Amino acid sequence: MSEILNRLPEFIGNHPFLSLGFIGVLAALIASEVARVTRGYKALTPGGLTQLINRNNALLIDVSSIQDYEQGHVAGARHVAMSQFDPENKDLAKARELPVAIYCKNGQTSATAAKRLKKAGFTDVYTLDGGLRSWTEAQLPLAKGRNNSK
């Protein structure tokens, strides 16, 4: 190990761009992990979401477009359009202490909704990592139509 440390300055001197690239990638990785840990909500796999629904009776919210929701959604999910998503809504505020799982088509919009819930004081917030796409890739069933939309 000490030989590696002794030769490190020589390596850096001979390969400055490679060294700077490594430092840049390392900094980006650390920043990404710090952001993930401090964001306040947890990302779940499709299996993790299934367990949360079955064990903790989580409130499941789909913030996809109504067309995407009608084409297929997780059974039991309630549709709330992102344009109408309000964490202060009286119906949603009742679930402040319950686990709330949010998903969308690909996972981007649900992250924004999860941040808004955490900011509004919700304590147990989750997102489906990869959105509904990851759910279907895991070959889990979808419900169709508007049966649970709000």
Secondary structure as the mmCIF struct_conf table of DSSP 4:
data_model
#
loop_
_struct_conf.conf_type_id
_struct_conf.id
_struct_conf.beg_label_comp_id
_struct_conf.beg_label_asym_id
_struct_conf.beg_label_seq_id
_struct_conf.end_label_comp_id
_struct_conf.end_label_asym_id
_struct_conf.end_label_seq_id
HELX_RH_AL_P HELX_RH_AL_P1 SER A 2 ASN A 14
HELX_RH_AL_P HELX_RH_AL_P2 PRO A 16 THR A 38
BEND BEND1 ARG A 39 TYR A 41
STRN STRN1 LYS A 42 LEU A 44
HELX_RH_AL_P HELX_RH_AL_P3 PRO A 46 ASN A 56
STRN STRN2 LEU A 59 ASP A 62
BEND BEND2 SER A 64 SER A 64
HELX_RH_AL_P HELX_RH_AL_P4 ILE A 66 GLN A 71
STRN STRN3 HIS A 73 HIS A 73
TURN_TY1_P TURN_TY1_P1 ALA A 75 GLY A 76
HELX_LH_PP_P HELX_LH_PP_P1 ALA A 77 ALA A 77
STRN STRN4 ARG A 78 HIS A 79
HELX_RH_3T_P HELX_RH_3T_P1 MET A 82 GLN A 84
TURN_TY1_P TURN_TY1_P2 PRO A 87 GLU A 88
HELX_RH_AL_P HELX_RH_AL_P5 LYS A 90 ALA A 93
TURN_TY1_P TURN_TY1_P3 LYS A 94 GLU A 97
BEND BEND3 LEU A 98 LEU A 98
STRN STRN5 VAL A 100 TYR A 103
BEND BEND4 LYS A 105 GLY A 107
HELX_RH_AL_P HELX_RH_AL_P6 GLN A 108 LYS A 119
TURN_TY1_P TURN_TY1_P4 ALA A 120 GLY A 121
BEND BEND5 THR A 123 ASP A 124
STRN STRN6 VAL A 125 LEU A 128
TURN_TY1_P TURN_TY1_P5 ASP A 129 GLY A 130
HELX_RH_AL_P HELX_RH_AL_P7 GLY A 131 GLU A 137
TURN_TY1_P TURN_TY1_P6 ALA A 138 GLN A 139
STRN STRN7 ALA A 143 ALA A 143
BEND BEND6 GLY A 145 ARG A 146
TURN_TY1_P TURN_TY1_P7 ASN A 147 ASN A 148
STRN STRN8 SER A 149 SER A 149
#
